[in-house]
Amino acid sequence: VLADGQKGAVTEYYADKGEFPANNTSAGVADATDIKGKYVQSVTIAAASGTATITAALKASGVATGVKSKNLVLTGTANNGSTGWTCSSSADAKYRPAACR
């Protein structure tokens, strides 16, 4: 999953700065619309209230109905010097990575 690949940059930023990056540029990754793949239209990094989110917006066309215009969100939370991650998604369960089912 393309969103999963951004976790390292977000975790490293947090370890170095003590806060989560506000956006893709701060995290040192490509612009949201430059991170795309077969099902993914864009991947956006954001931070708010002590958490980080990495949101993969899934394509609106050329993909199965179960993923069309859906999203996958990884949420990072500071946890005693490390970052814990959870996953949620609006895509049909059969299309989600195992960690998001």
C-alpha positions in Angstrom: 0.0 0.0 0.0 1.4 3.4 -0.9 0.2 5.0 2.3 2.1 2.5 4.3 5.3 3.6 2.6 5.0 7.0 4.1 4.9 5.8 7.7 8.7 5.7 7.9 9.0 9.4 6.9 6.4 10.5 9.5 7.9 8.3 12.2 11.4 9.7 11.5 10.1 13.3 11.5 8.5 12.7 14.9 11.6 11.1 16.3 13.7 14.0 15.2 11.4 17.0 15.9 9.1 15.7 18.7 6.0 16.5 16.6 4.3 15.1 13.6 4.8 16.7 10.1 2.0 19.1 9.0 2.1 17.9 5.4 3.9 16.0 2.7 6.6 18.7 2.2 7.4 18.8 5.9 7.7 15.0 6.0 10.1 15.1 3.1 8.0 13.1 0.7 6.5 13.8 -2.7 3.4 16.0 -3.2 0.1 14.2 -2.5 -0.9 13.9 -6.2 2.6 12.6 -7.1 2.1 9.5 -4.9 -0.3 7.3 -6.9 -0.7 3.8 -8.1 -3.2 1.3 -9.7 -5.9 2.2 -7.1 -4.5 5.3 -5.4 -5.2 8.8 -6.6 -3.1 10.6 -3.9 -1.6 10.2 -0.5 -1.8 13.1 1.9 0.0 13.6 5.2 -1.5 15.8 7.9 -1.2 16.4 11.7 -3.6 17.6 14.3 -4.1 17.3 18.1 -1.0 15.2 18.6 -1.7 12.6 15.8 -0.6 12.2 12.3 -2.8 11.0 9.4 -1.7 9.5 6.1 -4.7 9.4 3.8 -4.8 7.5 0.6 -7.6 8.7 -1.7 -8.6 5.9 -4.0 -9.4 6.5 -7.6 -12.9 7.4 -8.8 -12.7 5.5 -12.1 -11.1 2.5 -13.6 -11.2 0.5 -10.4 -13.7 -1.9 -8.7 -16.8 -0.4 -7.2 -15.6 -1.5 -3.7 -12.7 1.0 -3.8 -14.1 3.7 -6.1 -13.7 7.1 -4.4 -13.0 5.5 -1.0 -10.1 6.1 1.3 -7.6 4.4 3.6 -6.4 6.3 6.6 -3.4 5.4 8.8 -3.4 7.3 12.1 -0.2 7.6 14.1 -0.1 8.4 17.8 2.9 9.2 19.9 3.5 6.3 22.4 6.4 6.8 24.8 9.0 7.7 22.2 7.6 5.5 19.4 4.6 5.9 17.1 1.7 3.5 17.2 -0.4 3.1 14.0 -4.0 2.2 13.4 -5.8 1.8 10.1 -9.3 2.5 8.9 -10.9 2.5 5.5 -14.2 3.2 3.7 -13.3 0.6 1.0 -15.0 -2.8 1.0 -13.3 -5.2 3.4 -12.0 -7.6 0.7 -10.0 -4.7 -0.9 -8.4 -3.5 2.4 -4.9 -4.5 3.6 -5.1 -7.1 6.4 -4.3 -4.5 9.0 -7.4 -2.5 8.0 -10.0 -5.3 8.1 
